[in-house]
């Protein structure tokens, strides 16, 4: 079975630009969460979506937005990129509400803002 | 969500058991204890979780104290591939995962 897939794997953008990151969850998983991991720190929660509805939002500015599609895949959008947005962006999928289970993470998208 | 406290680092000899402690004194009744690990430059990997009973799977064992204020992750026979940052997280079944700094475990030959 395919795991959580994220694209692209690496990306370089210039300050002020916009970026879209994509995530495909494990087949059958209806919840997708996004995390940002800055070098040397643990991942920080950005968003959680379930059945296309936002279920949670972390402490991130409005430049960050996300959505979930009918096939449960998801996009994370970041506008007006800052140097501080350089990080590993992780997507995780899970089966909440169908018994407790862990989240499965993708390998992430490494974003570098120059 | 409850906060957790872990030691920043620990070393373990290959083949020996690694016991990773975690304090979660403010954990609430509906929060589970989750353990993840992250090998350099990869996404976090789920290891195990529990509510109040001890749990075991093919990767590890989780021992939760009766008052649920602390837990220990046990890697029974550490290998070099177990070198990673280990995160202990308290969250409900829907919960967003609040990662702390974790414990850097280094397994040495």
Interface residues (C-beta under 8 A of the other chain):
Chain A: X4 X33 X35 X41 X42 X43 X44 X45 X48 X55 X56 X58 X88 X90 X92 X96 X97 X100 X101 X102 X103 X104 X105 X106 X107 X108
Chain B: X32 X34 X36 X41 X42 X43 X44 X45 X46 X47 X49 X51 X85 X87 X93 X94 X96 X97 X98 X99 X100 X101 X102
